[in-house]
Amino acid sequence: MRWLLALFCLSFASLSSAAFTVTIEKKPLSELAPNVIDPVHSVTPSVPPALANAVIDKVLVLKSAHQLQLLSHGQPLKTYRVSLGKSPHGPKEYEGDLRTPEGFYWLDWRKVSDRFNLAIHVSYPNVTDAAKARNAGLPPGGMIMIHGTPDSEDYPEWYFNTLDWTDGCIAMKNQDMRELWSMVKDGTMIEIRP
């Protein structure tokens, strides 16, 4: 008799769970957060034909020229105008010095940023940077990114592209950042020169 009661209860349990089935629908990020660029569902930026099949194996930043270059086999394929830290001259020495680092690093991860649209992380500090800061008794800092510009009603995008305004990051126009995002893979080397 107990098994009959158990069978009876289980039949209701399976019916009740069917009544509470939830369907999860994936929505584009643009519907959830309209001010953030969604790199998955947004229109892919037009990549020049010369770059369509190119493998970008290095990113080169020339601080004195305010340029970021995409290199393939040592040859520059595309150059962008960038903004740097508020104190652009000299290498980053410690956290809060408002300088953009100089040296060899990796572009190791990326994120969609609330403030700066898209952002790719630069692996600062490297071993040399960390040792210099430690010898000076100062924290080396971190979270250096290549990122876009803020969506601001007070200041248009061109304003940010005409001056050095970051805390040490490398900033680009949002359209340029979308192009970089689509062409450069995580694990790509970046060299930042004076």
Phi, psi and omega in degrees: 000323180298320181295328177292319177296317179297317178298319178299314180295319180295326179295323177289325180297317180292325177292320182290325179290329177294329180288339184251021178291133181247134176259126179262124181252127177282130178244148176299147180303328182298332177283327182278320180224089188297339183270358182254137178285130178260106184292341181278315185259353181280166179291131179292132180297152179289122179262128180306144183307324180296336182261349187305318182250007182286145174259115179277112183256355178201145172247130181242126176249125176252098187300316184296332179263357184054048182234146169238125182245141173263124183247144172228118182054040177082356182257128177290128180257329181206144179234137180237152173276134180230159171251152185238192176295159183298338174244080192286343185273131179091161181283157175295134181244328182201165180299130176091002181278359176062025179254151174271133183296165175229137180140197181254132182215183176237148170270102195254340175199168185218161178206159170272125187254136176295321185273322190237025178066265180249149180212137175241129185281137173260134189284031174292139002273147170273184184299318180295315179299315182296320180294318179298315180294318180298317179296330178274355181074027183236152174287139183287339185088186182177196181055042173277128184230156162262123184215172178278194180253155180294150169275106186232133175285333182282324184231124178288164184301322182299330180299315181293333184277359182255358182213166176269117190226354185276174177271011181137353180281176176247119184248144180228163171300150184299320178298317178296321180295321177297321177296312179302314181304319184280339185257335186257129181268155172299142182096000178283140178286144172233131174247129178246115181255157177300000000 
